[in-house]
Amino acid sequence: MRDWSRPGAYPVSPGIHRIPLPVPDPGLHAVNVYAIEDDAGITLIDGGWAGQESEEALDLALRKLGRKLDDVRRVLVTHAHHDHYTLALSLRERFGARVLLGEHERPTVLAGFRSGPLAQEGLLRRCGASGMVVEFARALRDQELPAELVRWAEPDEWLSDGERIRVGEYMLDVLETPGHTRGHLVFQIAEAGLLFSGDHVLPRITPSIGFERAPEPLPVSSFLDSLRRIRTLPNLTMLPAHGPVDTGVHRRVDELLVHHGDRLAAVRGLVGAGEETALAVAGALRWTRRDLPLDELDLVHRGLAVLETGAHLDLLVGDGMLTGSTDSGGTFRYWPSSAAQR
């Protein structure tokens, strides 16, 4: 599908429709939510970003199926980023829908109730990017927050790896795939050959790593392990959160594993060449499918790039390939491990 983000309700399997909803991020274009019909109503996989535009798009799509917003009985959320979680909370508040989320998203959800600096500020300073912290503070101060922001809240139910959920004729298997976030879930319908992959495996985008309110210590390690877990499954049809439906998840998993292998080698090589901080290493790399330098990215994506570079560097430290320490200014500096050179 050329324009996967065009509004509508697109069938992917009997009783299952893909519904793209708008998000206020021009880089993402939209987020796919998936409506599964049964006699009791609608179960959504992911909720979308809370706001009038998204809610109206969801309402219009459901009406094409002969349903309404108050037919949504529950929302199974892959992870607690705003474009997946907040409209689910809004549907609960307005219509009583139940919201279910992975149990290891709990630290991130609870962190959303706290005021004060986000974890990313400390991580950016550790990466040598204190200037970005100032830029983010200025951007937040100048930002006009939309009036329809939903109240942050916990889900109705925390989901665990290995649970099974019946939705009409389908049985969904809950699989933990940490990495993009520490509690990310995917949902498998084995008999239909479908994998609701959330942001864990995307057909056109390399999922960001390290951007959440309560990040885990080694998210790249978790992400790679989660990719390998998906690779052990049958080659299912991928129903991603961003991008078109893809007929086979194995090919994309293999591409992502190669990408991160290449990235780890490049990062290690740059430290060997004398770059010492995550900011410096990120500045020497190219980003996005357009191979842009760091300083040509917008502020949010520059922050994502630096945090992800730090996550790659920390994995190499954990594996003994690099070492380092924190300097007097709070920046962690890396250098080659003498043990790795022997």
Phi and psi restraints in degrees (value plus and minus 20) as a CYANA .aco file:
   2 ARG   PHI     -87.7   -47.7
   2 ARG   PSI     -70.2   -30.2
   3 ASP   PHI    -130.7   -90.7
   3 ASP   PSI      64.5   104.5
   4 TRP   PHI     -86.7   -46.7
   4 TRP   PSI     -40.2    -0.2
   5 SER   PHI    -108.3   -68.3
   5 SER   PSI     -20.6    19.4
   6 ARG   PHI     -82.1   -42.1
   6 ARG   PSI     113.2   153.2
   7 PRO   PHI     -79.1   -39.1
   7 PRO   PSI     128.9   168.9
   8 GLY   PHI     133.1   173.1
   8 GLY   PSI    -193.5  -153.5
   9 ALA   PHI    -149.3  -109.3
   9 ALA   PSI      90.2   130.2
  10 TYR   PHI    -130.7   -90.7
  10 TYR   PSI     102.6   142.6
  11 PRO   PHI     -89.6   -49.6
  11 PRO   PSI     117.0   157.0
  12 VAL   PHI    -140.4  -100.4
  12 VAL   PSI     -38.7     1.3
  13 SER   PHI    -188.2  -148.2
  13 SER   PSI     139.7   179.7
  14 PRO   PHI     -72.1   -32.1
  14 PRO   PSI     100.4   140.4
  15 GLY   PHI      59.8    99.8
  15 GLY   PSI     -13.8    26.2
  16 ILE   PHI    -145.4  -105.4
  16 ILE   PSI     107.8   147.8
  17 HIS   PHI    -148.3  -108.3
  17 HIS   PSI     122.6   162.6
  18 ARG   PHI    -112.7   -72.7
  18 ARG   PSI     109.6   149.6
  19 ILE   PHI    -146.3  -106.3
  19 ILE   PSI      84.3   124.3
  20 PRO   PHI     -94.3   -54.3
  20 PRO   PSI     113.5   153.5
  21 LEU   PHI    -140.9  -100.9
  21 LEU   PSI     123.8   163.8
  22 PRO   PHI     -89.2   -49.2
  22 PRO   PSI     130.5   170.5
  23 VAL   PHI    -151.9  -111.9
  23 VAL   PSI     130.6   170.6
  24 PRO   PHI    -101.6   -61.6
  24 PRO   PSI      27.5    67.5
  25 ASP   PHI    -160.7  -120.7
  25 ASP   PSI      84.9   124.9
  26 PRO   PHI     -82.1   -42.1
  26 PRO   PSI     -41.3    -1.3
  27 GLY   PHI     -93.5   -53.5
  27 GLY   PSI     -47.8    -7.8
  28 LEU   PHI    -111.4   -71.4
  28 LEU   PSI     -46.0    -6.0
  29 HIS   PHI      52.2    92.2
  29 HIS   PSI     -76.1   -36.1
  30 ALA   PHI    -183.2  -143.2
  30 ALA   PSI     151.7   191.7
  31 VAL   PHI    -146.8  -106.8
  31 VAL   PSI     114.0   154.0
  32 ASN   PHI    -102.3   -62.3
  32 ASN   PSI     107.4   147.4
  33 VAL   PHI    -130.8   -90.8
  33 VAL   PSI     133.8   173.8
  34 TYR   PHI    -140.9  -100.9
  34 TYR   PSI     105.5   145.5
  35 ALA   PHI    -120.3   -80.3
  35 ALA   PSI     102.0   142.0
  36 ILE   PHI    -130.2   -90.2
  36 ILE   PSI     101.0   141.0
  37 GLU   PHI    -111.3   -71.3
  37 GLU   PSI     123.4   163.4
  38 ASP   PHI    -171.0  -131.0
  38 ASP   PSI    -198.7  -158.7
  39 ASP   PHI     -82.9   -42.9
  39 ASP   PSI     -48.0    -8.0
  40 ALA   PHI    -101.9   -61.9
  40 ALA   PSI     -33.9     6.1
  41 GLY   PHI     119.9   159.9
  41 GLY   PSI    -159.4  -119.4
  42 ILE   PHI    -140.1  -100.1
  42 ILE   PSI     113.2   153.2
  43 THR   PHI    -127.3   -87.3
  43 THR   PSI     107.2   147.2
  44 LEU   PHI    -119.0   -79.0
  44 LEU   PSI     120.8   160.8
  45 ILE   PHI    -117.7   -77.7
  45 ILE   PSI      91.9   131.9
  46 ASP   PHI      51.9    91.9
  46 ASP   PSI     136.7   176.7
  47 GLY   PHI    -132.7   -92.7
  47 GLY   PSI     -50.9   -10.9
  48 GLY   PHI      79.3   119.3
  48 GLY   PSI     160.0   200.0
  49 TRP   PHI    -114.9   -74.9
  49 TRP   PSI     104.6   144.6
  50 ALA   PHI     -80.1   -40.1
  50 ALA   PSI     115.4   155.4
  51 GLY   PHI     138.7   178.7
  51 GLY   PSI     140.4   180.4
  52 GLN   PHI     -82.0   -42.0
  52 GLN   PSI     -62.3   -22.3
  53 GLU   PHI     -82.7   -42.7
  53 GLU   PSI     -64.9   -24.9
  54 SER   PHI     -85.6   -45.6
  54 SER   PSI     -63.0   -23.0
  55 GLU   PHI     -83.5   -43.5
  55 GLU   PSI     -60.9   -20.9
  56 GLU   PHI     -85.9   -45.9
  56 GLU   PSI     -58.6   -18.6
  57 ALA   PHI     -85.6   -45.6
  57 ALA   PSI     -60.1   -20.1
  58 LEU   PHI     -86.3   -46.3
  58 LEU   PSI     -62.6   -22.6
  59 ASP   PHI     -80.7   -40.7
  59 ASP   PSI     -65.4   -25.4
  60 LEU   PHI     -82.8   -42.8
  60 LEU   PSI     -62.9   -22.9
  61 ALA   PHI     -84.8   -44.8
  61 ALA   PSI     -62.8   -22.8
  62 LEU   PHI     -85.9   -45.9
  62 LEU   PSI     -56.4   -16.4
  63 ARG   PHI     -84.7   -44.7
  63 ARG   PSI     -51.2   -11.2
  64 LYS   PHI     -84.7   -44.7
  64 LYS   PSI     -43.9    -3.9
  65 LEU   PHI    -113.0   -73.0
  65 LEU   PSI     -15.3    24.7
  66 GLY   PHI      58.2    98.2
  66 GLY   PSI       2.3    42.3
  67 ARG   PHI    -143.3  -103.3
  67 ARG   PSI     153.4   193.4
  68 LYS   PHI    -155.4  -115.4
  68 LYS   PSI     151.5   191.5
  69 LEU   PHI     -79.5   -39.5
  69 LEU   PSI     -56.5   -16.5
  70 ASP   PHI     -96.9   -56.9
  70 ASP   PSI     -19.2    20.8
  71 ASP   PHI    -103.2   -63.2
  71 ASP   PSI     -31.6     8.4
  72 VAL   PHI     -93.5   -53.5
  72 VAL   PSI      92.4   132.4
  73 ARG   PHI    -112.6   -72.6
  73 ARG   PSI     -49.9    -9.9
  74 ARG   PHI    -178.7  -138.7
  74 ARG   PSI     138.3   178.3
  75 VAL   PHI    -150.1  -110.1
  75 VAL   PSI     100.4   140.4
  76 LEU   PHI    -113.4   -73.4
  76 LEU   PSI      93.5   133.5
  77 VAL   PHI    -122.5   -82.5
  77 VAL   PSI     110.0   150.0
  78 THR   PHI     -91.9   -51.9
  78 THR   PSI     -54.7   -14.7
  79 HIS   PHI    -187.3  -147.3
  79 HIS   PSI     147.5   187.5
  80 ALA   PHI    -115.5   -75.5
  80 ALA   PSI      18.9    58.9
  81 HIS   PHI    -103.7   -63.7
  81 HIS   PSI     133.9   173.9
  82 HIS   PHI     -77.6   -37.6
  82 HIS   PSI     -56.4   -16.4
  83 ASP   PHI     -96.9   -56.9
  83 ASP   PSI     -21.3    18.7
  84 HIS   PHI    -137.0   -97.0
  84 HIS   PSI     -49.8    -9.8
  85 TYR   PHI    -125.5   -85.5
  85 TYR   PSI     -57.3   -17.3
  86 THR   PHI     -92.4   -52.4
  86 THR   PSI     -56.0   -16.0
  87 LEU   PHI     -88.7   -48.7
  87 LEU   PSI     -50.0   -10.0
  88 ALA   PHI     -80.7   -40.7
  88 ALA   PSI     -62.9   -22.9
  89 LEU   PHI     -83.9   -43.9
  89 LEU   PSI     -57.9   -17.9
  90 SER   PHI     -85.6   -45.6
  90 SER   PSI     -61.8   -21.8
  91 LEU   PHI     -83.6   -43.6
  91 LEU   PSI     -55.4   -15.4
  92 ARG   PHI     -85.8   -45.8
  92 ARG   PSI     -65.1   -25.1
  93 GLU   PHI     -83.0   -43.0
  93 GLU   PSI     -57.9   -17.9
  94 ARG   PHI    -112.0   -72.0
  94 ARG   PSI     -54.3   -14.3
  95 PHE   PHI    -146.0  -106.0
  95 PHE   PSI     -23.2    16.8
  96 GLY   PHI      64.8   104.8
  96 GLY   PSI      -6.7    33.3
  97 ALA   PHI     -82.7   -42.7
  97 ALA   PSI     122.7   162.7
  98 ARG   PHI    -104.7   -64.7
  98 ARG   PSI     120.9   160.9
  99 VAL   PHI    -134.9   -94.9
  99 VAL   PSI     107.3   147.3
 100 LEU   PHI    -141.5  -101.5
 100 LEU   PSI     116.1   156.1
 101 LEU   PHI    -165.2  -125.2
 101 LEU   PSI     132.5   172.5
 102 GLY   PHI     -81.2   -41.2
 102 GLY   PSI     119.2   159.2
 103 GLU   PHI     -83.2   -43.2
 103 GLU   PSI     -47.2    -7.2
 104 HIS   PHI    -104.9   -64.9
 104 HIS   PSI     -16.0    24.0
 105 GLU   PHI    -104.3   -64.3
 105 GLU   PSI     -25.0    15.0
 106 ARG   PHI     -74.0   -34.0
 106 ARG   PSI     -67.6   -27.6
 107 PRO   PHI     -79.6   -39.6
 107 PRO   PSI     -57.2   -17.2
 108 THR   PHI     -88.9   -48.9
 108 THR   PSI     -63.2   -23.2
 109 VAL   PHI     -83.6   -43.6
 109 VAL   PSI     -64.9   -24.9
 110 LEU   PHI     -86.0   -46.0
 110 LEU   PSI     -54.3   -14.3
 111 ALA   PHI     -84.9   -44.9
 111 ALA   PSI     -45.3    -5.3
 112 GLY   PHI     -87.1   -47.1
 112 GLY   PSI     -36.2     3.8
 113 PHE   PHI    -106.0   -66.0
 113 PHE   PSI     -34.7     5.3
 114 ARG   PHI    -108.5   -68.5
 114 ARG   PSI     121.0   161.0
 115 SER   PHI    -110.0   -70.0
 115 SER   PSI     152.5   192.5
 116 GLY   PHI      78.8   118.8
 116 GLY   PSI    -196.9  -156.9
 117 PRO   PHI     -80.9   -40.9
 117 PRO   PSI     122.8   162.8
 118 LEU   PHI     -97.9   -57.9
 118 LEU   PSI     141.1   181.1
 119 ALA   PHI     -77.8   -37.8
 119 ALA   PSI     -51.9   -11.9
 120 GLN   PHI     -81.2   -41.2
 120 GLN   PSI     -49.0    -9.0
 121 GLU   PHI     -84.2   -44.2
 121 GLU   PSI     -67.2   -27.2
 122 GLY   PHI     -84.6   -44.6
 122 GLY   PSI     -58.3   -18.3
 123 LEU   PHI     -87.0   -47.0
 123 LEU   PSI     -60.1   -20.1
 124 LEU   PHI     -84.3   -44.3
 124 LEU   PSI     -60.2   -20.2
 125 ARG   PHI     -83.0   -43.0
 125 ARG   PSI     -61.4   -21.4
 126 ARG   PHI     -81.1   -41.1
 126 ARG   PSI     -52.9   -12.9
 127 CYS   PHI     -99.3   -59.3
 127 CYS   PSI     -23.1    16.9
 128 GLY   PHI      67.0   107.0
 128 GLY   PSI      -3.6    36.4
 129 ALA   PHI    -132.2   -92.2
 129 ALA   PSI      26.5    66.5
 130 SER   PHI     -80.7   -40.7
 130 SER   PSI     -50.7   -10.7
 131 GLY   PHI     -81.4   -41.4
 131 GLY   PSI     -54.8   -14.8
 132 MET   PHI     -87.9   -47.9
 132 MET   PSI     -54.5   -14.5
 133 VAL   PHI     -79.9   -39.9
 133 VAL   PSI     -62.6   -22.6
 134 VAL   PHI     -83.6   -43.6
 134 VAL   PSI     -62.5   -22.5
 135 GLU   PHI     -82.5   -42.5
 135 GLU   PSI     -63.0   -23.0
 136 PHE   PHI     -83.8   -43.8
 136 PHE   PSI     -61.8   -21.8
 137 ALA   PHI     -82.1   -42.1
 137 ALA   PSI     -60.7   -20.7
 138 ARG   PHI     -86.4   -46.4
 138 ARG   PSI     -62.0   -22.0
 139 ALA   PHI     -84.6   -44.6
 139 ALA   PSI     -61.2   -21.2
 140 LEU   PHI     -86.7   -46.7
 140 LEU   PSI     -56.7   -16.7
 141 ARG   PHI     -85.1   -45.1
 141 ARG   PSI     -56.8   -16.8
 142 ASP   PHI    -108.3   -68.3
 142 ASP   PSI     -28.8    11.2
 143 GLN   PHI     -96.1   -56.1
 143 GLN   PSI     117.2   157.2
 144 GLU   PHI    -112.2   -72.2
 144 GLU   PSI      88.2   128.2
 145 LEU   PHI     -95.1   -55.1
 145 LEU   PSI     114.3   154.3
 146 PRO   PHI     -84.9   -44.9
 146 PRO   PSI     124.4   164.4
 147 ALA   PHI     -88.3   -48.3
 147 ALA   PSI     -41.4    -1.4
 148 GLU   PHI    -111.3   -71.3
 148 GLU   PSI      -5.3    34.7
 149 LEU   PHI     -77.1   -37.1
 149 LEU   PSI     109.4   149.4
 150 VAL   PHI    -100.6   -60.6
 150 VAL   PSI     132.5   172.5
 151 ARG   PHI     -88.4   -48.4
 151 ARG   PSI     111.3   151.3
 152 TRP   PHI     -89.1   -49.1
 152 TRP   PSI     120.3   160.3
 153 ALA   PHI    -178.5  -138.5
 153 ALA   PSI     144.2   184.2
 154 GLU   PHI     -98.8   -58.8
 154 GLU   PSI     138.5   178.5
 155 PRO   PHI     -94.0   -54.0
 155 PRO   PSI     153.3   193.3
 156 ASP   PHI     -96.5   -56.5
 156 ASP   PSI     -48.2    -8.2
 157 GLU   PHI    -168.5  -128.5
 157 GLU   PSI     117.8   157.8
 158 TRP   PHI    -115.9   -75.9
 158 TRP   PSI     108.1   148.1
 159 LEU   PHI    -115.0   -75.0
 159 LEU   PSI     127.1   167.1
 160 SER   PHI    -137.1   -97.1
 160 SER   PSI     134.6   174.6
 161 ASP   PHI     -77.5   -37.5
 161 ASP   PSI     114.8   154.8
 162 GLY   PHI      72.8   112.8
 162 GLY   PSI     -28.7    11.3
 163 GLU   PHI     -86.4   -46.4
 163 GLU   PSI     136.9   176.9
 164 ARG   PHI    -145.3  -105.3
 164 ARG   PSI     116.3   156.3
 165 ILE   PHI    -146.2  -106.2
 165 ILE   PSI     103.9   143.9
 166 ARG   PHI    -106.3   -66.3
 166 ARG   PSI     107.0   147.0
 167 VAL   PHI    -149.7  -109.7
 167 VAL   PSI      80.1   120.1
 168 GLY   PHI      39.1    79.1
 168 GLY   PSI    -144.9  -104.9
 169 GLU   PHI    -102.5   -62.5
 169 GLU   PSI     -25.5    14.5
 170 TYR   PHI    -124.0   -84.0
 170 TYR   PSI     127.6   167.6
 171 MET   PHI    -134.3   -94.3
 171 MET   PSI     100.1   140.1
 172 LEU   PHI    -118.9   -78.9
 172 LEU   PSI     109.7   149.7
 173 ASP   PHI    -115.5   -75.5
 173 ASP   PSI     112.8   152.8
 174 VAL   PHI    -112.9   -72.9
 174 VAL   PSI     102.5   142.5
 175 LEU   PHI    -144.7  -104.7
 175 LEU   PSI     105.5   145.5
 176 GLU   PHI     -96.6   -56.6
 176 GLU   PSI     111.4   151.4
 177 THR   PHI    -157.0  -117.0
 177 THR   PSI      47.7    87.7
 178 PRO   PHI     -84.5   -44.5
 178 PRO   PSI     136.5   176.5
 179 GLY   PHI     126.0   166.0
 179 GLY   PSI     -89.2   -49.2
 180 HIS   PHI     -78.8   -38.8
 180 HIS   PSI     -65.2   -25.2
 181 THR   PHI    -155.4  -115.4
 181 THR   PSI     144.3   184.3
 182 ARG   PHI     -91.4   -51.4
 182 ARG   PSI     -41.0    -1.0
 183 GLY   PHI    -139.4   -99.4
 183 GLY   PSI       2.7    42.7
 184 HIS   PHI     -79.4   -39.4
 184 HIS   PSI     118.8   158.8
 185 LEU   PHI    -139.5   -99.5
 185 LEU   PSI     130.7   170.7
 186 VAL   PHI    -140.5  -100.5
 186 VAL   PSI     139.6   179.6
 187 PHE   PHI    -144.2  -104.2
 187 PHE   PSI     107.2   147.2
 188 GLN   PHI    -130.5   -90.5
 188 GLN   PSI     114.7   154.7
 189 ILE   PHI    -134.2   -94.2
 189 ILE   PSI      73.5   113.5
 190 ALA   PHI     -82.4   -42.4
 190 ALA   PSI     -63.5   -23.5
 191 GLU   PHI     -87.7   -47.7
 191 GLU   PSI     -44.5    -4.5
 192 ALA   PHI    -117.2   -77.2
 192 ALA   PSI     -24.4    15.6
 193 GLY   PHI      48.9    88.9
 193 GLY   PSI      17.0    57.0
 194 LEU   PHI    -140.6  -100.6
 194 LEU   PSI     123.4   163.4
 195 LEU   PHI    -152.4  -112.4
 195 LEU   PSI      92.9   132.9
 196 PHE   PHI    -100.9   -60.9
 196 PHE   PSI      80.7   120.7
 197 SER   PHI    -113.4   -73.4
 197 SER   PSI     -20.2    19.8
 198 GLY   PHI      34.1    74.1
 198 GLY   PSI    -153.7  -113.7
 199 ASP   PHI    -120.5   -80.5
 199 ASP   PSI     -13.6    26.4
 200 HIS   PHI     -90.5   -50.5
 200 HIS   PSI     -66.9   -26.9
 201 VAL   PHI    -147.4  -107.4
 201 VAL   PSI      98.5   138.5
 202 LEU   PHI    -139.8   -99.8
 202 LEU   PSI     124.3   164.3
 203 PRO   PHI     -93.0   -53.0
 203 PRO   PSI     -46.1    -6.1
 204 ARG   PHI    -144.9  -104.9
 204 ARG   PSI     -34.5     5.5
 205 ILE   PHI    -136.5   -96.5
 205 ILE   PSI     121.7   161.7
 206 THR   PHI    -105.8   -65.8
 206 THR   PSI      93.6   133.6
 207 PRO   PHI     -77.4   -37.4
 207 PRO   PSI     119.5   159.5
 208 SER   PHI     -89.6   -49.6
 208 SER   PSI     133.9   173.9
 209 ILE   PHI    -152.2  -112.2
 209 ILE   PSI     110.9   150.9
 210 GLY   PHI      81.5   121.5
 210 GLY   PSI     -18.2    21.8
 211 PHE   PHI    -125.7   -85.7
 211 PHE   PSI      72.1   112.1
 212 GLU   PHI    -179.7  -139.7
 212 GLU   PSI     144.5   184.5
 213 ARG   PHI     -89.7   -49.7
 213 ARG   PSI     -47.1    -7.1
 214 ALA   PHI    -156.2  -116.2
 214 ALA   PSI      52.5    92.5
 215 PRO   PHI     -88.7   -48.7
 215 PRO   PSI     133.1   173.1
 216 GLU   PHI    -102.7   -62.7
 216 GLU   PSI     146.3   186.3
 217 PRO   PHI     -85.7   -45.7
 217 PRO   PSI     -60.7   -20.7
 218 LEU   PHI    -149.7  -109.7
 218 LEU   PSI      51.6    91.6
 219 PRO   PHI     -86.3   -46.3
 219 PRO   PSI     -49.9    -9.9
 220 VAL   PHI     -85.5   -45.5
 220 VAL   PSI     -61.1   -21.1
 221 SER   PHI     -79.3   -39.3
 221 SER   PSI     -65.6   -25.6
 222 SER   PHI     -82.8   -42.8
 222 SER   PSI     -61.6   -21.6
 223 PHE   PHI     -82.9   -42.9
 223 PHE   PSI     -65.0   -25.0
 224 LEU   PHI     -84.6   -44.6
 224 LEU   PSI     -61.0   -21.0
 225 ASP   PHI     -82.3   -42.3
 225 ASP   PSI     -59.0   -19.0
 226 SER   PHI     -87.7   -47.7
 226 SER   PSI     -58.2   -18.2
 227 LEU   PHI     -80.8   -40.8
 227 LEU   PSI     -63.6   -23.6
 228 ARG   PHI     -84.4   -44.4
 228 ARG   PSI     -54.2   -14.2
 229 ARG   PHI     -83.1   -43.1
 229 ARG   PSI     -65.3   -25.3
 230 ILE   PHI     -83.0   -43.0
 230 ILE   PSI     -53.4   -13.4
 231 ARG   PHI     -86.8   -46.8
 231 ARG   PSI     -42.6    -2.6
 232 THR   PHI    -100.4   -60.4
 232 THR   PSI     -33.8     6.2
 233 LEU   PHI     -98.6   -58.6
 233 LEU   PSI     145.9   185.9
 234 PRO   PHI     -77.7   -37.7
 234 PRO   PSI     140.6   180.6
 235 ASN   PHI     -98.3   -58.3
 235 ASN   PSI      61.2   101.2
 236 LEU   PHI    -100.1   -60.1
 236 LEU   PSI     140.4   180.4
 237 THR   PHI     -91.4   -51.4
 237 THR   PSI     108.8   148.8
 238 MET   PHI    -111.1   -71.1
 238 MET   PSI     103.2   143.2
 239 LEU   PHI    -129.0   -89.0
 239 LEU   PSI      70.5   110.5
 240 PRO   PHI    -105.6   -65.6
 240 PRO   PSI     146.2   186.2
 241 ALA   PHI     -98.1   -58.1
 241 ALA   PSI     -47.7    -7.7
 242 HIS   PHI    -155.0  -115.0
 242 HIS   PSI     102.7   142.7
 243 GLY   PHI      89.5   129.5
 243 GLY   PSI     154.0   194.0
 244 PRO   PHI     -97.1   -57.1
 244 PRO   PSI     141.6   181.6
 245 VAL   PHI     -81.0   -41.0
 245 VAL   PSI     119.0   159.0
 246 ASP   PHI    -142.4  -102.4
 246 ASP   PSI     116.0   156.0
 247 THR   PHI     -95.8   -55.8
 247 THR   PSI     -30.4     9.6
 248 GLY   PHI    -171.6  -131.6
 248 GLY   PSI     104.2   144.2
 249 VAL   PHI    -102.8   -62.8
 249 VAL   PSI     -43.4    -3.4
 250 HIS   PHI     -81.4   -41.4
 250 HIS   PSI     -63.3   -23.3
 251 ARG   PHI     -78.2   -38.2
 251 ARG   PSI     -65.2   -25.2
 252 ARG   PHI     -90.0   -50.0
 252 ARG   PSI     -58.0   -18.0
 253 VAL   PHI     -78.9   -38.9
 253 VAL   PSI     -64.7   -24.7
 254 ASP   PHI     -81.0   -41.0
 254 ASP   PSI     -60.9   -20.9
 255 GLU   PHI     -83.6   -43.6
 255 GLU   PSI     -60.7   -20.7
 256 LEU   PHI     -88.4   -48.4
 256 LEU   PSI     -57.8   -17.8
 257 LEU   PHI     -83.9   -43.9
 257 LEU   PSI     -61.6   -21.6
 258 VAL   PHI     -84.4   -44.4
 258 VAL   PSI     -64.1   -24.1
 259 HIS   PHI     -76.4   -36.4
 259 HIS   PSI     -68.8   -28.8
 260 HIS   PHI     -92.2   -52.2
 260 HIS   PSI     -51.3   -11.3
 261 GLY   PHI     -82.4   -42.4
 261 GLY   PSI     -64.8   -24.8
 262 ASP   PHI     -83.7   -43.7
 262 ASP   PSI     -59.2   -19.2
 263 ARG   PHI     -86.3   -46.3
 263 ARG   PSI     -62.2   -22.2
 264 LEU   PHI     -82.1   -42.1
 264 LEU   PSI     -60.5   -20.5
 265 ALA   PHI     -85.2   -45.2
 265 ALA   PSI     -61.7   -21.7
 266 ALA   PHI     -86.1   -46.1
 266 ALA   PSI     -61.9   -21.9
 267 VAL   PHI     -83.7   -43.7
 267 VAL   PSI     -64.7   -24.7
 268 ARG   PHI     -82.2   -42.2
 268 ARG   PSI     -60.2   -20.2
 269 GLY   PHI     -84.9   -44.9
 269 GLY   PSI     -57.4   -17.4
 270 LEU   PHI     -88.2   -48.2
 270 LEU   PSI     -57.8   -17.8
 271 VAL   PHI     -85.0   -45.0
 271 VAL   PSI     -61.0   -21.0
 272 GLY   PHI     -81.4   -41.4
 272 GLY   PSI     -48.5    -8.5
 273 ALA   PHI    -105.3   -65.3
 273 ALA   PSI     -22.3    17.7
 274 GLY   PHI      98.1   138.1
 274 GLY   PSI     -25.5    14.5
 275 GLU   PHI     -94.7   -54.7
 275 GLU   PSI     114.9   154.9
 276 GLU   PHI    -133.7   -93.7
 276 GLU   PSI     -40.7    -0.7
 277 THR   PHI    -138.1   -98.1
 277 THR   PSI     140.0   180.0
 278 ALA   PHI     -81.8   -41.8
 278 ALA   PSI     -57.2   -17.2
 279 LEU   PHI     -82.5   -42.5
 279 LEU   PSI     -64.8   -24.8
 280 ALA   PHI     -85.1   -45.1
 280 ALA   PSI     -62.3   -22.3
 281 VAL   PHI     -84.6   -44.6
 281 VAL   PSI     -65.3   -25.3
 282 ALA   PHI     -80.4   -40.4
 282 ALA   PSI     -55.5   -15.5
 283 GLY   PHI     -89.2   -49.2
 283 GLY   PSI     -39.9     0.1
 284 ALA   PHI    -112.7   -72.7
 284 ALA   PSI     -26.2    13.8
 285 LEU   PHI    -118.1   -78.1
 285 LEU   PSI     148.6   188.6
 286 ARG   PHI    -129.7   -89.7
 286 ARG   PSI     131.9   171.9
 287 TRP   PHI    -152.6  -112.6
 287 TRP   PSI     130.8   170.8
 288 THR   PHI      47.0    87.0
 288 THR   PSI     153.8   193.8
 289 ARG   PHI     -86.7   -46.7
 289 ARG   PSI     -34.3     5.7
 290 ARG   PHI    -112.9   -72.9
 290 ARG   PSI     -15.6    24.4
 291 ASP   PHI      33.0    73.0
 291 ASP   PSI      32.6    72.6
 292 LEU   PHI    -105.4   -65.4
 292 LEU   PSI     126.2   166.2
 293 PRO   PHI     -90.9   -50.9
 293 PRO   PSI     139.4   179.4
 294 LEU   PHI     -75.3   -35.3
 294 LEU   PSI     -63.8   -23.8
 295 ASP   PHI     -92.8   -52.8
 295 ASP   PSI     -24.6    15.4
 296 GLU   PHI    -115.9   -75.9
 296 GLU   PSI     -22.2    17.8
 297 LEU   PHI    -103.6   -63.6
 297 LEU   PSI     135.0   175.0
 298 ASP   PHI     -90.7   -50.7
 298 ASP   PSI     150.4   190.4
 299 LEU   PHI     -78.0   -38.0
 299 LEU   PSI     -67.4   -27.4
 300 VAL   PHI     -80.5   -40.5
 300 VAL   PSI     -65.7   -25.7
 301 HIS   PHI     -95.0   -55.0
 301 HIS   PSI     -45.4    -5.4
 302 ARG   PHI     -84.9   -44.9
 302 ARG   PSI     -63.3   -23.3
 303 GLY   PHI     -81.5   -41.5
 303 GLY   PSI     -63.6   -23.6
 304 LEU   PHI     -80.1   -40.1
 304 LEU   PSI     -63.0   -23.0
 305 ALA   PHI     -83.7   -43.7
 305 ALA   PSI     -62.4   -22.4
 306 VAL   PHI     -87.7   -47.7
 306 VAL   PSI     -63.6   -23.6
 307 LEU   PHI     -83.4   -43.4
 307 LEU   PSI     -60.5   -20.5
 308 GLU   PHI     -87.1   -47.1
 308 GLU   PSI     -58.3   -18.3
 309 THR   PHI     -81.7   -41.7
 309 THR   PSI     -62.4   -22.4
 310 GLY   PHI     -80.0   -40.0
 310 GLY   PSI     -57.7   -17.7
 311 ALA   PHI     -86.2   -46.2
 311 ALA   PSI     -58.7   -18.7
 312 HIS   PHI     -85.2   -45.2
 312 HIS   PSI     -63.1   -23.1
 313 LEU   PHI     -81.8   -41.8
 313 LEU   PSI     -61.9   -21.9
 314 ASP   PHI     -86.8   -46.8
 314 ASP   PSI     -53.1   -13.1
 315 LEU   PHI     -84.7   -44.7
 315 LEU   PSI     -60.3   -20.3
 316 LEU   PHI     -86.2   -46.2
 316 LEU   PSI     -54.0   -14.0
 317 VAL   PHI     -85.5   -45.5
 317 VAL   PSI     -64.6   -24.6
 318 GLY   PHI     -81.8   -41.8
 318 GLY   PSI     -51.6   -11.6
 319 ASP   PHI    -106.2   -66.2
 319 ASP   PSI     -20.5    19.5
 320 GLY   PHI      62.0   102.0
 320 GLY   PSI     -12.7    27.3
 321 MET   PHI    -100.4   -60.4
 321 MET   PSI     -48.9    -8.9
 322 LEU   PHI    -150.7  -110.7
 322 LEU   PSI     146.1   186.1
 323 THR   PHI    -158.0  -118.0
 323 THR   PSI    -197.2  -157.2
 324 GLY   PHI     147.0   187.0
 324 GLY   PSI    -197.9  -157.9
 325 SER   PHI    -180.7  -140.7
 325 SER   PSI     146.7   186.7
 326 THR   PHI    -109.9   -69.9
 326 THR   PSI     109.9   149.9
 327 ASP   PHI    -103.5   -63.5
 327 ASP   PSI    -199.3  -159.3
 328 SER   PHI     -85.5   -45.5
 328 SER   PSI     -40.2    -0.2
 329 GLY   PHI    -112.0   -72.0
 329 GLY   PSI     -18.6    21.4
 330 GLY   PHI      71.3   111.3
 330 GLY   PSI     -15.1    24.9
 331 THR   PHI    -111.2   -71.2
 331 THR   PSI     113.4   153.4
 332 PHE   PHI    -105.2   -65.2
 332 PHE   PSI     107.3   147.3
 333 ARG   PHI    -132.5   -92.5
 333 ARG   PSI     116.6   156.6
 334 TYR   PHI    -130.0   -90.0
 334 TYR   PSI     130.3   170.3
 335 TRP   PHI    -172.6  -132.6
 335 TRP   PSI     143.7   183.7
 336 PRO   PHI     -81.4   -41.4
 336 PRO   PSI     124.5   164.5
 337 SER   PHI     -99.7   -59.7
 337 SER   PSI     112.2   152.2
 338 SER   PHI     -84.3   -44.3
 338 SER   PSI     -52.7   -12.7
 339 ALA   PHI     -86.7   -46.7
 339 ALA   PSI     -56.0   -16.0
 340 ALA   PHI     -91.4   -51.4
 340 ALA   PSI     -43.5    -3.5
 341 GLN   PHI    -103.0   -63.0
 341 GLN   PSI     -36.9     3.1
